[in-house]
Amino acid sequence: AKVLAEALQSGLANQPIDAAGTTRPAPQISVITSDNVDAVRAACEDADIVCTTTGAAEPLFEDAWLKAGAHVNAVGSFRRETTELPPALVARASPLVLDTADAWEAGDLAGPLDHGMVSKDMAITLGDLCQGVQPPSSSGASISLFKSVGTAVQDIVSASQVYRDCLNLENVGTRVNI
């Protein structure tokens, strides 16, 4: 898969293992931190996955630049006055997955919601999805979107897993007794 990342990505294994236990080639990562519209457009047009991780006040790219079937991870903007995504992208996203229902307060979603471009019943939370709840129907030609505004419990679970992993490694970190 070709990947467009708007911020540094790290820690990818050379040969990730998929859910079936088979190895697959590592994804191509492109880090775009440019104001060059042509470079951003070219990267978006070629990307299977776009990750936005900024606090931008306006959309970083145009909806039309994404190919059918692409996926967007939007994890940067979390305030009402910030938005990384074009409203048209949010309106056509299917499935639209949110880390929590609080994500509707972020500018990426609040603007399209306020203008009647989306409704809350078009989305599913990550928790519901992990419990097997089916997202609203989607077509293969749509854009899938995950919007995160950050939640403490997800941060704690992630940090706990990293800590447990590090306990099995030698010469990593410093143990502090409290």
C-alpha positions, 0 to 999 in steps of 0.5 A: 500500500502507498501511504501519505503521512503528514507527520513523521511515522516510525516503528514500522517493521520491515515485514508487517504480519497481517491478521492471517499471520502472513508477512506482507511487504512494508508499506511505502511511506511518504512524509509531506510537510510542504506548502507546495500544493502540487506536491501535496496533490500528487501525494494524495492522488497516489495514496491509499492511506492519508494521515493528518496530524496537524492543528491546521485552521483550514483543510490540508487538501481537496476532497477530489484529490483522494482516490476511491477506496482511500482511507483517512486517519485524521488525528490532529485537529481537535478544537472547533476552530481547527480543521484538517479535512475538507467538509466534502470528504467528511460528508462522503466518508463511509464508514465514518469511525470516531474514537469517541462521540466527543469527536463531533466537537472538533472542527473537522466534524462540527462544521459539516454537522452544523451545515447539514452535510452529515448527521451523527447517525452516519458514524460509529465509535471505535469502541462499538466497532471493536465490539462487533457493531456494524458501521452504517453501510458503505460502498467500495468507491467511498472514502473511509475516515477515522477521526480521533480527538484523543482520549485518556483511556486509549493513551493509558492502554497504549502506554501500558502495552509499550511498558509491558513490551519494554519489560522484555527488552534489555537495556531499554529505559530506566526502571524507577521505583516509586 
